[in-house]
Amino acid sequence: MNKPAVAASFGAAARSYDAAAVVQDEIRKRLLGRLDDLVLQPNSLLDLGGGTGVARKDLLQRYPTSRYINCDLSQEMLQYARKAHSADDLVCADAESLPFAKASFDLVFSASTFQWLNALECALLECARVLRPQGLLLFSTFGPDTLKELRSSFAAVDPYPRVNPFLDRQKVNDLLLKNRLSCSYVESEVIRINYASPQQLLRSLKDTGATNQLGGRSRGLLTPRRLQAAVSEYEAYKTEDGQYYASYEVIYGFAWRGDAEQ
Ligand SMILES: C[S@@+](CC[C@H](N)C(=O)[O-])C[C@H]1O[C@@H](n2cnc3c(N)ncnc32)[C@H](O)[C@@H]1O
């Protein structure tokens, strides 16, 4: 990933994000729901890739005495968070290199962010470092079946990758086990969303900042002709009532920070 480009893309989407992020909204609700099954009393919690601060209210309702910090790569997202959700503790930083002391948090919550990393392993090491022993990392990310319809529509007409690659569930699980995060487990599900048109799907990706930011890719120009051809290919993914579906493979990860004595 080209990180400055990722930050710029989310920055440009800061104002449209909350209204456009239908998928991320649903995923975040499902991830937050996982907390209902756990007895936690975090003194401090980190919302990693917290964006516009959409999880803040829910998290603080659950844990009213906890200190909440939103850490995000995009300054514009954090500026928007300050305005929209009057979020107070905002830190602009990369999840792969966190500016926090070790053992700073009891809970690290991260929704729909880890797919933007270059090395999930670095972020997991950082999460393990900033978590207190027995602290919890709870996250969601996307698996390889995400946007498979869009990927194959573009692949049919264009030699350049237009959809970011995603790690599979097994790989995510292996990385958790390797990185001082014990008692971890991973689950996944596919959520299918219908759009009025392929263009609406592309629009929603742009409005949520989720554009292709592969640093090393050859930047083949997406001509209007190729785009139109990809849109025509997308006809294969029409529902009976004339809408167009897109799949999102959501991976949920849970991991507790172990310590040597445990
Ligand atoms: C899809 S949004 C998710 C926002 C929010 N967590 C939600 O559930 O709606 C992804 C967020 O991750 C941030 N992000 C991307 N790469 C990041 C990185 N390397 N470190 C920290 N944040 C990152 C983006 O700026 C963006 O705000």
PDBQT file of the ligand as one rigid body, heavy atoms in Angstrom, charges set to zero:
ROOT
HETATM    1  C1  LIG A 301     -12.901   1.844   6.272  1.00  0.00    +0.000 C 
HETATM    2  S1  LIG A 301     -12.391   3.030   7.430  1.00  0.00    +0.000 S 
HETATM    3  C2  LIG A 301     -13.028   2.349   8.952  1.00  0.00    +0.000 C 
HETATM    4  C3  LIG A 301     -13.420   3.441   9.909  1.00  0.00    +0.000 C 
HETATM    5  C4  LIG A 301     -14.136   2.948  11.167  1.00  0.00    +0.000 C 
HETATM    6  N1  LIG A 301     -13.277   2.066  11.943  1.00  0.00    +0.000 N 
HETATM    7  C5  LIG A 301     -15.420   2.245  10.831  1.00  0.00    +0.000 C 
HETATM    8  O1  LIG A 301     -15.657   1.145  11.348  1.00  0.00    +0.000 OA
HETATM    9  O2  LIG A 301     -16.235   2.794  10.077  1.00  0.00    +0.000 OA
HETATM   10  C6  LIG A 301     -10.655   2.655   7.571  1.00  0.00    +0.000 C 
HETATM   11  C7  LIG A 301      -9.911   3.685   8.407  1.00  0.00    +0.000 C 
HETATM   12  O3  LIG A 301      -8.586   3.188   8.597  1.00  0.00    +0.000 OA
HETATM   13  C8  LIG A 301      -7.678   4.263   8.477  1.00  0.00    +0.000 C 
HETATM   14  N2  LIG A 301      -6.382   3.685   8.129  1.00  0.00    +0.000 N 
HETATM   15  C9  LIG A 301      -5.971   3.182   6.939  1.00  0.00    +0.000 A 
HETATM   16  N3  LIG A 301      -4.722   2.728   7.033  1.00  0.00    +0.000 NA
HETATM   17  C10 LIG A 301      -4.330   2.951   8.316  1.00  0.00    +0.000 A 
HETATM   18  C11 LIG A 301      -3.126   2.708   9.031  1.00  0.00    +0.000 A 
HETATM   19  N4  LIG A 301      -2.072   2.152   8.435  1.00  0.00    +0.000 N 
HETATM   20  N5  LIG A 301      -3.065   3.057  10.328  1.00  0.00    +0.000 NA
HETATM   21  C12 LIG A 301      -4.135   3.644  10.943  1.00  0.00    +0.000 A 
HETATM   22  N6  LIG A 301      -5.291   3.900  10.311  1.00  0.00    +0.000 NA
HETATM   23  C13 LIG A 301      -5.395   3.548   9.018  1.00  0.00    +0.000 A 
HETATM   24  C14 LIG A 301      -8.294   5.145   7.400  1.00  0.00    +0.000 C 
HETATM   25  O4  LIG A 301      -7.790   6.454   7.438  1.00  0.00    +0.000 OA
HETATM   26  C15 LIG A 301      -9.777   5.033   7.728  1.00  0.00    +0.000 C 
HETATM   27  O5  LIG A 301     -10.181   6.049   8.599  1.00  0.00    +0.000 OA
ENDROOT
TORSDOF 0
